[in-house]
Amino acid sequence: MVTFRPFKDGWPRLRFGELHEHSAAGERLAEIAEDSGRMVRTPAYAWLEGFVYKPDKDIKEDSRYLDFYDRTITLLWHDEDLND
């Protein structure tokens, strides 16, 4: 897995390691689901550091498989305040 960390010293930070099973990309890798095909709600803890004890916080995710590249691309958004 290749990870891009846009917030080098800031917040929020993407978590490193294996894809989380509760993310759309993780479900696709496990062959539980197909491409999300649109923005879907995903628990913030599936992608971001520091949210393990905040299961009520969500972000938006769109994960799609790119057959030509044999890769999955994931876009993440958050439009709510995650600091609460």
N, CA, C and O of each residue as an XYZ file, in Angstrom:
336
protein
N       0.849     -1.180      0.000
C       0.000      0.000      0.000
C       0.890      1.237      0.000
O       1.820      1.334      0.801
N       0.614      2.166     -0.880
C       1.323      3.434     -0.930
C       0.482      4.459     -0.191
O      -0.719      4.573     -0.438
N       1.096      5.198      0.707
C       0.363      6.168      1.508
C       0.894      7.561      1.254
O       2.105      7.782      1.228
N      -0.011      8.491      1.068
C       0.330      9.903      0.911
C      -0.095     10.613      2.181
O      -1.250     10.505      2.593
N       0.815     11.335      2.802
C       0.513     12.033      4.046
C       0.549     13.532      3.783
O       1.619     14.139      3.839
N      -0.625     14.154      3.491
C      -0.640     15.578      3.161
C      -0.430     16.491      4.362
O      -0.061     17.652      4.181
N      -0.651     16.012      5.568
C      -0.548     16.834      6.767
C       0.695     16.402      7.543
O       0.585     15.742      8.576
N       1.862     16.769      7.053
C       3.111     16.289      7.628
C       3.214     16.566      9.126
O       3.521     15.655      9.895
N       2.967     17.791      9.551
C       3.060     18.126     10.971
C       1.707     18.506     11.555
O       1.621     18.895     12.720
N       0.673     18.399     10.772
C      -0.639     18.857     11.210
C      -1.585     17.731     11.546
O      -1.185     16.603     11.833
N      -2.834     18.076     11.501
C      -3.882     17.156     11.900
C      -5.017     17.284     10.915
O      -5.252     18.413     10.484
N      -5.729     16.294     10.518
C      -5.591     14.890     10.942
C      -4.497     14.169     10.173
O      -4.089     14.598      9.094
N      -4.040     13.087     10.735
C      -2.998     12.285     10.102
C      -3.581     10.948      9.673
O      -4.345     10.317     10.403
N      -3.201     10.532      8.467
C      -3.608      9.215      7.992
C      -2.876      8.151      8.784
O      -1.686      8.289      9.071
N      -3.585      7.090      9.136
C      -2.946      5.994      9.851
C      -2.171      5.133      8.871
O      -2.572      5.001      7.715
N      -1.085      4.555      9.305
C      -0.263      3.681      8.488
C      -0.604      2.232      8.784
O      -1.231      1.927      9.798
N      -0.193      1.356      7.906
C      -0.388     -0.071      8.122
C      -1.413     -0.642      7.164
O      -1.691     -0.073      6.108
N      -1.962     -1.764      7.548
C      -2.954     -2.456      6.735
C      -4.230     -1.642      6.610
O      -4.557     -0.834      7.479
N      -4.946     -1.867      5.515
C      -6.251     -1.223      5.357
C      -7.188     -1.724      6.443
O      -7.208     -2.916      6.751
N      -7.948     -0.835      7.009
C      -8.890     -1.208      8.054
C     -10.099     -1.884      7.433
O     -10.587     -1.461      6.386
N     -10.574     -2.922      8.075
C     -11.711     -3.689      7.550
C     -13.004     -2.881      7.473
O     -13.919     -3.253      6.739
N     -13.092     -1.781      8.219
C     -14.304     -0.959      8.204
C     -14.264      0.157      7.165
O     -15.198      0.955      7.084
N     -13.203      0.226      6.374
C     -13.133      1.217      5.295
C     -13.703      0.596      4.019
O     -13.738     -0.627      3.880
N     -14.145      1.435      3.101
C     -14.656      0.931      1.820
C     -13.536      0.212      1.058
O     -13.777     -0.818      0.428
N     -12.318      0.751      1.114
C     -11.184      0.110      0.440
C     -10.876     -1.245      1.084
O     -10.566     -2.207      0.382
N     -10.959     -1.325      2.394
C     -10.726     -2.586      3.100
C     -11.776     -3.630      2.759
O     -11.453     -4.807      2.597
N     -13.027     -3.208      2.650
C     -14.094     -4.133      2.268
C     -13.895     -4.618      0.835
O     -14.177     -5.776      0.526
N     -13.411     -3.740     -0.037
C     -13.165     -4.137     -1.421
C     -12.024     -5.140     -1.490
O     -12.120     -6.135     -2.209
N     -10.941     -4.893     -0.751
C      -9.796     -5.792     -0.736
C     -10.184     -7.171     -0.205
O      -9.696     -8.187     -0.700
N     -11.055     -7.208      0.796
C     -11.512     -8.467      1.384
C     -12.608     -9.129      0.549
O     -13.114    -10.192      0.908
N     -12.969     -8.495     -0.564
C     -14.010     -8.985     -1.465
C     -15.372     -9.097     -0.783
O     -16.183     -9.956     -1.130
N     -15.611     -8.220      0.189
C     -16.911     -8.129      0.858
C     -17.842     -7.240      0.050
O     -19.052     -7.464      0.015
N     -17.266     -6.218     -0.606
C     -18.063     -5.252     -1.353
C     -17.340     -4.872     -2.643
O     -16.136     -5.086     -2.782
N     -18.086     -4.313     -3.568
C     -17.531     -3.782     -4.809
C     -17.038     -2.358     -4.556
O     -17.009     -1.907     -3.411
N     -16.652     -1.651     -5.615
C     -16.302     -0.237     -5.496
C     -17.428      0.501     -4.790
O     -18.600      0.155     -4.939
N     -17.066      1.519     -4.024
C     -18.109      2.288     -3.335
C     -18.983      3.014     -4.359
O     -20.183      3.172     -4.135
N     -18.405      3.455     -5.475
C     -19.175      4.070     -6.548
C     -19.688      5.466     -6.249
O     -20.275      6.112     -7.117
N     -19.476      5.927     -5.054
C     -19.917      7.256     -4.628
C     -19.298      7.524     -3.255
O     -18.638      6.658     -2.681
N     -19.517      8.726     -2.740
C     -19.059      9.018     -1.384
C     -19.897      8.214     -0.391
O     -21.126      8.234     -0.450
N     -19.234      7.513      0.512
C     -19.931      6.763      1.558
C     -19.362      7.162      2.909
O     -18.208      7.579      3.007
N     -20.176      7.032      3.951
C     -19.717      7.329      5.307
C     -18.827      6.184      5.782
O     -19.154      5.006      5.640
N     -17.693      6.579      6.350
C     -16.722      5.619      6.863
C     -16.292      6.094      8.242
O     -16.090      7.292      8.438
N     -16.145      5.181      9.211
C     -15.662      5.616     10.525
C     -14.293      6.277     10.402
O     -13.408      5.759      9.721
N     -14.122      7.409     11.054
C     -12.850      8.131     10.985
C     -11.691      7.258     11.442
O     -10.585      7.378     10.915
N     -11.926      6.375     12.422
C     -10.841      5.534     12.923
C     -10.305      4.576     11.855
O      -9.204      4.049     12.011
N     -11.055      4.340     10.779
C     -10.592      3.443      9.724
C      -9.456      4.060      8.911
O      -8.683      3.333      8.287
N      -9.345      5.388      8.909
C      -8.325      6.073      8.111
C      -7.439      7.026      8.900
O      -6.308      7.274      8.484
N      -7.902      7.567     10.014
C      -7.181      8.647     10.695
C      -6.649      8.214     12.055
O      -7.292      7.448     12.773
N      -5.478      8.708     12.395
C      -4.904      8.456     13.714
C      -5.695      9.206     14.774
O      -6.224     10.287     14.515
N      -5.775      8.631     15.965
C      -6.371      9.315     17.107
C      -7.874      9.205     17.215
O      -8.476      9.935     18.002
N      -8.508      8.326     16.460
C      -9.966      8.207     16.507
C     -10.446      6.846     16.988
O     -11.622      6.514     16.841
N      -9.546      6.058     17.561
C      -9.917      4.727     18.031
C     -11.041      4.806     19.062
O     -11.929      3.953     19.073
N     -11.011      5.805     19.914
C     -12.021      5.918     20.967
C     -13.123      6.912     20.606
O     -13.838      7.396     21.484
N     -13.260      7.217     19.316
C     -14.313      8.117     18.843
C     -15.075      7.442     17.696
O     -15.038      7.927     16.565
N     -15.764      6.330     17.977
C     -16.432      5.591     16.901
C     -17.603      6.341     16.270
O     -18.102      5.931     15.222
N     -18.049      7.431     16.892
C     -19.171      8.198     16.359
C     -18.751      9.219     15.305
O     -19.612      9.845     14.687
N     -17.448      9.403     15.085
C     -16.953     10.361     14.093
C     -16.804      9.677     12.743
O     -16.190      8.614     12.645
N     -17.364     10.285     11.701
C     -17.296      9.735     10.352
C     -16.601     10.693      9.406
O     -16.602     11.907      9.610
N     -16.010     10.129      8.373
C     -15.513     10.886      7.239
C     -16.194     10.300      6.005
O     -16.937      9.324      6.109
N     -15.943     10.885      4.855
C     -16.511     10.371      3.614
C     -15.382      9.746      2.786
O     -14.265     10.263      2.745
N     -15.694      8.634      2.135
C     -14.701      7.882      1.364
C     -15.306      7.452      0.026
O     -16.485      7.108     -0.053
N     -14.499      7.476     -0.998
C     -14.868      6.915     -2.295
C     -13.680      6.092     -2.760
O     -12.621      6.651     -3.047
N     -13.833      4.775     -2.841
C     -12.761      3.878     -3.260
C     -13.168      3.166     -4.542
O     -14.247      2.579     -4.629
N     -12.291      3.229     -5.528
C     -12.577      2.620     -6.829
C     -11.351      1.885     -7.346
O     -10.219      2.357     -7.238
N     -11.612      0.730     -7.903
C     -10.558     -0.076     -8.501
C     -10.287      0.414     -9.920
O     -11.218      0.616    -10.699
N      -9.011      0.604    -10.255
C      -8.594      1.014    -11.592
C      -7.957     -0.192    -12.281
O      -6.788     -0.508    -12.060
N      -8.737     -0.845    -13.106
C      -8.326     -2.099    -13.735
C      -7.025     -1.946    -14.521
O      -6.149     -2.806    -14.428
N      -6.887     -0.877    -15.285
C      -5.707     -0.666    -16.117
C      -4.427     -0.660    -15.279
O      -3.397     -1.172    -15.718
N      -4.486     -0.085    -14.079
C      -3.324      0.021    -13.194
C      -3.268     -1.090    -12.148
O      -2.272     -1.224    -11.437
N      -4.329     -1.884    -12.052
C      -4.448     -2.926    -11.025
C      -4.227     -2.339     -9.628
O      -3.490     -2.888     -8.809
N      -4.889     -1.211     -9.387
C      -4.790     -0.484     -8.114
C      -6.158      0.057     -7.718
O      -7.045      0.228     -8.555
N      -6.304      0.316     -6.447
C      -7.505      0.987     -5.944
C      -7.112      2.385     -5.514
O      -6.100      2.572     -4.839
N      -7.902      3.357     -5.900
C      -7.676      4.746     -5.494
C      -8.774      5.133     -4.511
O      -9.939      4.778     -4.692
N      -8.392      5.857     -3.482
C      -9.340      6.273     -2.456
C      -9.249      7.776     -2.254
O      -8.160      8.330     -2.101
N     -10.387      8.418     -2.255
C     -10.488      9.844     -1.943
C     -11.208      9.972     -0.613
O     -12.208      9.296     -0.370
N     -10.696     10.842      0.244
C     -11.290     11.058      1.572
C     -11.694     12.508      1.734
O     -11.001     13.409      1.262
N     -12.830     12.739      2.408
C     -13.314     14.078      2.731
C     -13.761     14.094      4.180
O     -14.157     13.073      4.742
N     -13.690     15.258      4.762
C     -14.408     15.478      6.022
C     -15.005     16.868      5.969
O     -14.312     17.853      5.718
N     -16.292     16.929      6.207
C     -16.979     18.217      6.145
C     -17.592     18.616      7.486
O     -18.312     19.609      7.589
N     -17.287     17.819      8.506
C     -17.748     18.122      9.861
C     -16.525     18.378     10.728
O     -15.423     17.926     10.415
N     -16.727     19.106     11.819
C     -15.650     19.356     12.750
C     -15.286     18.042     13.436
O     -16.145     17.424     14.066
N     -14.057     17.611     13.329
C     -13.614     16.353     13.925
C     -13.042     16.530     15.330
O     -12.647     15.553     15.966
N     -12.996     17.765     15.815
C     -12.384     18.031     17.117
C     -13.260     17.713     18.311
O     -12.747     17.578     19.422
N     -14.545     17.590     18.126
C     -15.449     17.382     19.278
C     -15.081     16.189     20.091
O     -15.745     15.890     21.083
